Amino acid sequence: MSKEIAEAVIGQMNNQIDLLFTLTTAFCGGIIALSVQILFRNNDKSKNPIRLADWKLLFLSFSSEGVSILCGYLASGCLTSVTPVIYSYPEIEKLKNWTDACFTGHGNLRLLMTFQFLFFLIGGALLFAMLFRNRDLIGDLK
């Protein structure tokens, strides 16, 4: 029974890391695509150039998503290194909640997964703020 619980716990944590990694990569790809489109449009002299109200928000959003990717990579490595410890955890069946578990490396794993999630949210919020600040550009580009 404890082996199945350990596999479920490891699988769930790995799925969370992978999901956020995939979403963060999609955000970064969107930011890069937006930047390239703005660059190409601004190099075309026949069209009105796009002047963003605040480029810093776009850069900070991309940087935050990059930190989220780094935290996900480190969390994945940490999960790999603590897998044997989780499998050999003696009281895994008695735990009421996985947050009650205390083993070598659990603090680092929790911290990295939390930072991955927080930086993903911060990057998304910054991207939304940048788009909200430039909402007057929508429909105005001809």
Secondary structure, 3 states (H helix, E strand, C coil): CHHHHHHHHHHHHHHHHHHHHHHHHHHHHHHHHHHHHHHHHHHCCCCCCCCCCCHHHHHHHHHHHHHHHHHHHHHHHHHHHHHHHHHCCCCCCCCCCHHHCCCCCHHHHHHHHHHHHHHHHHHHHHHHHHHHHCHHHCCCCC
